Amino acid sequence: MQAHHTVGFELPKLAYLLPHNARFVGEWQVLPISLNQEFIHNTPVDNYFVDAKLLAGRLPKRPKFAHKGTFGHALLLAGSYGKIGAAVLAARACLHGGVGLLTVRTPVVGYSILQTTVPEAMVLTDPAIDFITELPDLKPYAAVGIGPGLGQEAATKEVLKQLLQQATQASVPLIVDADALNLLGTHRELLDELPTNALLTPHPKEFERLTEPARDDYHRLELLRAFCQRYRCYCVLKGAYTALGTPEGPVYFNSTGNPGMGTGGSGDGLTGLLLALCADQRLSPLDAALLGVFAHGRAGDLAAQQTGEAGLIASDIVRFIGPALHELVAQ
């Protein structure tokens, strides 16, 4: 049976949230039938469905006497020849995500582009013209993101290796995306260098390179749990109902977002937003990840109301990050 609409009771079923079941479930909704809420609340589970109610109170209001130093100084390593746009999107998303200060490490080819398109960010150029070859000192930074448009040159791989080691020593929150994930997949020995609580943001193909091909969606969730527990990391497996794996085992499924977000650059925006939230020392790694994934999806929903899903581009999503976060603060 391939349903157009499915009605469930009290809570969504895991089957509703997995891609290979979509044609059997169709659109779905959950209705209350007066089951005991205290019993439901106290029942141990390892899957959570993330909505605004679950996140209420997790994003604190800004203090009246806050300043740019209050919300952290983030470092973004991004861009290579032909891919500076990814660095621009990630940088803009980080700034709209509320970071206090942002420095972008990029090759020389990206300097003028970033200085003119993202004037609020500081740009720290690498000695190389087309790709990143050196890691700057991490001492000034509250969080580091790496990957958007990075490229996979041998010298860039060495920068990633140094970053993993130094981030571990300095206990700096780390977000790993895009080409940095591909480098990890090609050089899996680097996975053992991941610092505790690192946050990885792969789409399914990137995740497959880090682990193994999944037999089906249920097996992929098993791989996600095992990966996060083995490497003591958080992993955002992107897609509809994006799944956040955690070092403790539970998986959190996101409720926001739409098919229009399946467009180039969308993931770069998510990386920038997560970087901003991880730089905010008031947030735990779990809260930063949950809030970032939810707000990114909500920004896409707000943008699609104006553009439609087919017309949605990554820059539209970035523009609505601020309103999405404002909704969460107002909860």
N, C-alpha and C positions, 0 to 999 in steps of 0.2 A: 504494500500500500504506500503510495506517495501522496502524503497529505498536503493540502494548501495551507491548513491552519491547525495548530495543535494547542489544546488547553491542558495545562497541568495544575496541580494543587499545591498551594503553600510555597513551594520552593522549586526553582528550575532543576531539571534533571541534567546530569552530565552529558547525556546524549544530545541535548539541544545545542550544545556549545561546540561540537566537533564538526569539521568540514564535511567528512564523508557521510554524515547523517542529514545534511541540509535538504536533500531532495525528498527525504522521508518525513521531515518535520515541518517544512514550510515556515511560515511565520508562527511564532508561539507567544503565549501569554500564561501567566500564573494567577490563579484565583484562590482566595482564602476559603477554607471549609471548617474554620473554628477548631483546628487542631491546637493542642496545648503548646503555647508559645514558650513557656518556661522549659518544657521538656526539649523543644527544638533548640533553644538557646544553649542548653547545658549538654547537648549531645556532642561528643568528640567527632570532629570531621577533619578531612585533609584536603577538601576543596572548598573554596569560598567564591561567591559571586559579588563583585565589587560594585556598589552603587553609591550615590551621594550620602545615603544614610550611614553606611559603614565608615565613610571618610569624615563624617561630621566632627569638627573640633580638632582634626589632625593638622590643619594648616593654620598656624597662629596668626593673629592680627599683628600688624607692624607697630612697634612701640612709637609713641609720639616723638621721642627724641632720637630715633634711629638715624643713622647716616650710612654712607656707602660702605663703610667698614663693617657695619652690622651684619650684612648679608653675604659676606664672603667674596674672596677674589678667586676666580676660576681661570684655569688654563685650558685652552682648546688647541690640540695639535691636529691640523686639518689642511687639506688642499694639496694638489699637485697640478702639473700642467694639464689644462683641459678640464679640471675638476674643482676650480676655485669656487664655483657656485655652491657646492656642497658645504664649503667652509662658511660662506656667506649665510646660508640658511640656518646652519647650526648656531652661528654667532648671534644672528637676530633672535632666534628662539631662546637662546640663553639669556639675552638681555630682556626680552619680554617675559621671561620666567622669573625675573626679579633679582638676578644676581647683582651684587654691589659693584664689582669690578670684573672686567673680562679682558684677558690677554689672549690673543690668537697667535700661535706659532705656525708660520706658513713659509713656504719657499719664496724667494725673491719675486717670482712671477705673480704672486698673489698680493703683493704689498699695495700697489695703487688701487687695485679692485676693492680690497677690504677697507682701505682708508676712506674711499669715497662712498661706498655702499653701506658701511657700518661705522659711522664716525664715532659712535659711543664706545667702541672697542679700541683697545690698544693693540698694535701689531708688532710682533717680535719676529723679525725675519731670520730664516735659516741662512747659513752661508751659501747653500746650493741654490741654483736658479729654479729648477723644475720640481724638486721633491725635498722632503725633510731628511736631514742627515745627522742632526745633532739634537740632544735633549737639553733643554735649559735647566737651571737650578730650580728644584721644586719647593724650596723653602717658603717663598711668598704666597703659595697657593693653598686654598682650602679644599679644592677638588680639581681633578684633571680628567678631561675627556679626550679620546683619541679615535680617529677612524674616518670621519666623513671626507671623501675625496682624497684619501691619504696616498693611494698608490701602493704598490707591493715591491718596491725596489729593495735590493739586498741591504743597502744602507738604512732604509726605513725600518726594515725588520730588526736591525741592531738597536735602533732607537726604541722600538717597542720592547725589546728584551731589557734594555736598561731601565725603561720606565716601570716595568713590572717589578724589577728588583728594588728600585728606589722608592716606589710607592709603598711597597711592603715595609721597608725600613722606616719610612716617614709616617706610616699609617694614614696616608692621604686617600680619600675616597676616589675610586677610579671607574670611569665609564668607558666601555670598549665597544666599538661599532664598526660596521662596514669593512673597509679594507684591513683594519686591524684585526677583525674577526677572521678574515680570509688568511691573513698571515698566521694566526693561531692555528687555523685548520690545516695549513700547509706544513707548519712546524709545531706539531702537537706537543713536543717536549716543553714548549713554552707554557703550556697549560699548568704545569706544576709550579710555575713561578707566579701564578695569579695571587694577588693579595687577598686576604680574607675580606669578604663582603664586596668584592668587585662586582660591578653591574654590567652584564653583557646584554646586547640588544640584537640578537640575530633574527632574520626571517627564517622560514623552515629550511631553505636550501643551505644557508649559512650554518644553521644548527646541525644539519646533517654532516657538514664538513668537520664539525667539532666532535661528533659522536659516531653515528653510523646511520645508514638508511633505515627509516622506520617501516615496519610491516603494515601499520595502520595508525590511526590517530591515537588509539589507546596505548599502543606501544611507544609512540612519540612522547606521551605524557610520562610513561615509565622512564624513558631515557632522560627526560627533563629533570625528574626528581633525583635520579641517580647522579646526573651530572652536577647538579647544584649541591648535593650532599657531599660528593667526592671532593669538589674543589672549593667548598665553603663559600659559594658565590650566589648572587642573584642573577636570574636569566629571564629576560623579557622575550618570550617567543611570539613574534609579531604576527598579526592577522586578525580576522574577525574574532571577537572575544579573546583578545590577546591574553596569553597565559604567563603569569609571573611565577617562576619557580624560586624557591627559597632554600637556604642552607638547612633549615629545620625540617623541611619536607613538604609542608602545605603548598598548594598551588592556588593562586588567585586569578580568577577570570574576570576580565574587564567588561563593563556593560556599555561603554560609549564607543562612538565611531561609526563609520559608514563605508560602503564600497568605493565612494569617491576618493577615499584616502589612499587607495592603491595607485599611487602616482609617484614618479621620481622626485626625490627630495623629501618626501614625507618623513622617512626615518631619520634624516639629518636633523629635522626640526625636533623630533623626539629626543635625540641625543643632546641637543642644546638645552632643552627644557630640563631633562634629568640632571644635566651638569649644574644648572642653576640651583635646583632643589638640593642636590648633594652638597653644594657649597654652603648652604644655610645650616649652620651648626645646631640650630634648634630642632632639626628633623632627624629621626633615626633613618638608617638605610632603607628599612622596609617602608616607612611612611613616605620617604622621598620617591621611591619607586612606584608605590601605589598612586600617589597624588600625580606624579608625572604622566603615567600611562592614562589615567582617567582624564586629566585635564587636556592632554593631547587629543584624545578621542572626542571630548566635548568641544574643543576648539574646531575640530573638523565638522562636527554636527552644526555648530553655529555658522560656520562658513558656508556649508552646503545649503543652508536656508536662503542664502543670497545668490549663490552661484549655481545651485543644482549639483548633483553628484558628478555628472559628466564634465562639468566645467571647473571642477575644483582642482586647484594646483597647490603645491606645497607652501608657497608664499601666503596664500589665503589662510591656511591653517595657522601659520605663525602669527598673522595679524590678530587672530582671535584667542591666542593664549592668555592674554591679560584678562579679558572678560570671563574666560573659563575658570581661571584661578580666583577671580573676584567672587564668582558664585560659590566656590568652596569655602572661602573665608566667611561668607555671609551665612553659611549653614548654622 
